[in-house]
Amino acid sequence: MRYQPPESHRAYARAMRKDATRAENLLWQALRRKQLEGLRFRRQYPLDGYILDFVCFRPKLIVEVDGGQHSESAWDKRRDAHFRACGFTILRFWNDDVIRNIDGVCREILAMAAGRM
């Protein structure tokens, strides 16, 4: 059976897509439409009560783009532990890293995905 998140989570994810940060928009332009080696990413995807910035299910890879508010966040640690227990790998990038080095970020995503295929 297909996963169906609650409507409130879906609505919140839609709102987050419309209010994305500059870094999230920049990374989305590189990931969308299978542009990165054919990997299909979804953005602001609601899963298990959380909203994931970017997720690619085939290699079970989650990519998070964070600002300073996520530094040493207990919430993020619990969330990451949950998804690691589900078999996902989580990559976290700072907004500034994405903006200044989008090519390097994409190379790191590809390297991680290749190791999980």
N, C-alpha and C positions, 0 to 999 in steps of 0.2 A: 504494500500500500504506500502511496506517495505521501511524503511528509507535508502536512498542512499547518503552518503556524497560525496562531490566533490572529484575528483581524486587527487587533490593536497593535501587534508586533509588525504586521505587514504595513499598516498605515504609518507607523513610526519610521520604518525602513524607507518608505517612499519619501517622507519628509526629509530624512537625512540625505537621500540622493539629491534632492533639490537644493540642499544647503551644504554641499560638500566643500571641504577646504580646497585651497589652490593646489596643494600637494596631492590630495585625493583625485582631483580632476585631471591633473597631469599624468598620474599613474594610470588612471582609467583610460586615457587616450592611448596609452601604450598596450594595455591589456585587452581592450574590448575587441569584439569580432574575431576572436582567435588569432589576433595579430602576433602574439608571442608564441611562435613555434606551434601553433594550432591548439594551444591550451585554452579551454573555455572557462573563463572567470565570470563570476557573478559579483555584483557589488552591493554593499549594504544589504546583505542577505540575512534574514531572520532564521536562526537555528537554535533549538534547545533553550529558548528564552534569552538568547543573546543576539546582537546584531553584529555580523562580521563585516569588516570593511571590504575585503575581497576574499573569495573562496573559489578554489578549483577542486572539484570533487574527484576527478580521475587520479591525481596523485595524492589526494587528501592534504591539500596545502592551503593554509590560511595566511593572508598577508594583511597586516595591520599598519596603518600610517598614523603615527601619534604625535601629538603636541606635548608640551612640557607637563600638562596636567596628568599624564600617564606615568610619569617618573615614579617608580617604586610603588605602584598602585596595588593594594591588596585585592581589589576587585579584579584587576587584570590577571593577577597570579592565580586566583581561583578559577577564572574563566579559562586560562591557558591550561591549567591542570585538568579541567573537565574535558577539553578537546584533545589533549594528549592521550588521555585515557580512552578516548574514542578512536585513536589511531591517526590523528591529524598532526602535522608539523606546523608550527607557527613561526612566521618571520615577522619581525617588527622593525620598522624604519621610522626615523624621526622625519617630520615634515621637511626640515631643512635639507636632509640627505636626499630626499626625493627631488626637491626643487633644484638642488645644485648638481646632482649626479644621477639623473634618471637612467642613463645607460648602465651605470654600475649596479643600480638597484635591479634593473631588468636582468642583467647577467647573473646576479645572485639568486633571483627567483628561478631562472632557467636551470641553474646548477642544482638547486634544491629539488626542483621538479624532476630533473633527469635522474637524480639519485633515488627517487621514490617510484619510478615507473616500472 
